[in-house]
Amino acid sequence: MLDYLKDETHTGSTGIVFMDFAGVDKSLGTSQDIYEVKGLQLVQALIAQNFRTMSAAITSVHSLSTDAEEWYDLQGRKLATRPSTPGIYVHLGRKTIVK
């Protein structure tokens, strides 16, 4: 898994990864059975992979209309009215939290 994530040709976020020894890079075991864990390297590779694919995030919003009543969800769909469900929306060209 570590080699796969270090290869920068792989794109996309990793989602949830279950692992043992997260954050630990050392040899573990008894004198007869020693093995090396790379938990810290794996955590760092997972974080790096997710930051490589952040291009899908909303970084800015450009308003094409001056209508103060226009609201959009984060997928860019125009809403008919001000949302009543709490969440993050786009209003007046800015991300807005509705409580």
Order of alpha helices (4+ residues) and beta strands (2+ residues): alpha-beta-beta-alpha-beta-beta-beta-beta
